[in-house]
């Protein structure tokens, strides 16, 4: 059943560039040019990764405006801290770590303010199509993901929707690989229960 869930999630939420093996080679020259102050090179990096960063933020925050603001903040931080990027990791992994931290900060502020409502957590509107359609299943899976605790939601989004490896997720979330695997296992169990 877990494999079925994984297959369903990967077909319902296809990955959008910037995370494949070739991304490292393609980003490296732009990163070097950006470090030398080339704003056009950084604009190319933003263009290449903005959709993926926004999608991650949206899946974690569940609100379009918050996700848009978080994505913008992520790229501002990346520009300011570009010198701290170590080229032994992919640029997208480093960028996702920044985005994840920005989202954590926003969720903490939201929690303190008491402004995290049910609508924010759902992330997408309720299904309006007839039962059994792919669109309805997609919404149900998205709603199921939105209800997961953040530590599980982040792992699911990064593994199934962004197609990162366990090791990359561990680096992004600053967790041991074993913990990433455990979170993913528990998230699958929770999703399976939610989708029954």
C-alpha positions in Angstrom: 0.0 0.0 0.0 2.9 2.4 0.8 4.4 1.8 -2.6 1.0 2.5 -4.2 0.8 5.7 -2.2 4.3 6.7 -3.4 3.4 5.9 -7.0 0.1 7.9 -6.7 1.9 10.9 -5.1 4.6 11.0 -7.8 2.1 10.9 -10.6 -0.2 13.4 -9.0 2.6 15.8 -8.2 5.3 15.7 -10.9 8.6 17.2 -10.0 9.4 20.6 -11.5 13.1 20.9 -12.5 16.1 22.0 -10.5 16.5 18.8 -8.5 17.9 16.4 -11.0 21.5 15.1 -11.2 22.3 17.6 -13.9 21.2 20.6 -11.8 24.6 20.7 -10.0 26.5 21.1 -13.3 24.0 23.6 -14.7 24.0 25.8 -11.5 27.8 25.8 -10.8 28.8 28.5 -13.4 25.8 30.7 -12.5 26.7 30.4 -8.8 30.3 31.4 -9.5 29.2 34.4 -11.6 26.7 35.4 -9.0 29.4 35.3 -6.3 31.4 37.7 -8.5 28.5 40.1 -8.3 26.7 39.2 -11.6 23.1 40.0 -10.9 22.0 38.6 -14.2 23.5 35.2 -13.3 21.6 35.2 -10.0 18.4 36.2 -11.8 18.9 33.1 -13.9 19.2 31.0 -10.8 16.1 32.6 -9.4 14.2 31.9 -12.6 15.4 28.3 -12.6 14.4 27.6 -9.0 11.6 30.0 -8.1 8.8 27.6 -9.0 10.3 24.8 -6.9 11.0 27.1 -3.9 7.5 28.5 -4.1 6.0 25.0 -4.3 7.9 23.8 -1.3 6.8 26.9 0.7 3.2 26.5 -0.4 3.2 22.9 0.7 4.6 23.8 4.1 2.7 27.0 4.7 -0.6 26.2 2.9 -1.2 29.8 1.8 -0.4 31.4 -1.5 0.6 34.8 -0.2 2.7 33.5 2.6 4.4 31.1 0.2 5.1 33.9 -2.3 6.6 36.0 0.5 8.6 33.1 1.8 10.0 32.4 -1.7 11.0 36.0 -2.1 12.7 36.1 1.3 14.5 32.8 0.5 16.1 34.4 -2.6 17.0 37.6 -0.8 18.8 35.5 1.9 20.5 33.4 -0.7 21.8 36.5 -2.5 23.2 37.9 0.7 24.7 34.6 1.9 26.0 33.3 -1.5 29.5 33.3 -0.2 28.6 30.7 2.5 27.4 28.2 -0.1 29.7 25.2 -0.2 29.9 23.7 -3.7 30.1 20.2 -2.4 26.3 20.2 -2.2 23.8 21.1 -4.9 22.7 24.7 -5.0 19.1 23.6 -4.9 19.7 21.7 -1.7 21.2 24.8 -0.1 18.4 26.9 -1.4 15.8 24.4 0.0 17.4 24.6 3.4 17.0 28.3 3.4 13.4 28.0 2.3 12.6 25.5 4.9 14.1 27.7 7.6 12.1 30.7 6.3 8.9 28.6 6.4 9.7 27.4 10.0 10.1 30.9 11.1 6.8 32.0 9.5 5.0 29.0 11.0 6.3 29.8 14.4 5.2 33.4 14.1 1.8 32.2 12.9 1.6 29.9 15.9 2.5 32.7 18.3 -0.1 35.0 16.7 -2.7 32.2 16.7 -3.4 32.8 13.1 -3.0 29.3 11.7 -6.6 28.5 10.8 -8.0 25.4 9.1 -8.1 27.2 5.8 -4.4 27.8 5.9 -3.7 24.2 6.6 -5.8 22.8 3.8 -3.8 24.7 1.2 -6.2 23.9 -1.6 -10.0 24.2 -2.1 -12.3 21.2 -1.5 -12.9 19.0 -4.5 -15.8 19.9 -6.7 -15.5 17.1 -9.3 -17.2 13.7 -9.2 -15.7 10.9 -7.1 -12.8 9.0 -8.6 -11.4 11.7 -10.8 -7.7 12.3 -10.8 -8.2 15.9 -9.8 -10.2 14.9 -6.8 -7.6 12.3 -5.7 -4.9 15.0 -6.1 -6.8 17.4 -3.8 -7.4 14.6 -1.3 -3.7 13.7 -1.3 -2.8 17.4 -1.0 -5.2 17.8 1.9 -3.8 14.7 3.6 -0.3 16.1 3.2 -1.4 19.5 4.6 -2.7 17.8 7.8 0.6 16.0 8.5 2.7 17.5 11.3 5.4 19.7 9.8 8.3 17.3 10.4 6.5 14.6 8.3 5.0 17.0 5.8 8.5 18.4 5.0 9.9 15.0 4.4 7.0 13.9 2.2 7.2 17.1 0.1 11.0 16.8 -0.4 10.9 13.1 -1.1 7.9 12.6 -3.3 7.2 16.0 -4.8 10.7 17.3 -5.1 12.4 13.9 -5.5 15.3 14.5 -3.2 17.3 11.6 -1.8 17.3 10.6 1.9 20.8 12.2 2.2 19.7 15.5 0.6 16.6 15.7 2.8 18.8 15.0 5.8 21.0 17.9 4.8 18.1 20.3 4.1 16.3 19.5 7.3 19.5 19.0 9.4 18.5 15.5 10.5 20.2 12.1 10.5 19.3 10.0 7.5 17.7 7.4 9.8 15.4 10.0 11.2 14.4 11.1 7.7 13.5 7.4 6.9 11.5 7.1 10.1 9.6 10.4 9.4 8.8 9.2 5.9 7.6 5.8 7.2 5.3 7.5 9.8 4.1 10.0 7.3 3.1 7.2 4.9 1.2 5.5 7.7 -0.7 8.8 8.6 -1.5 9.4 4.9 -2.7 5.9 4.5 -5.1 6.4 7.4 -6.2 9.8 6.2 -7.0 8.5 2.7 -9.1 5.6 3.8 
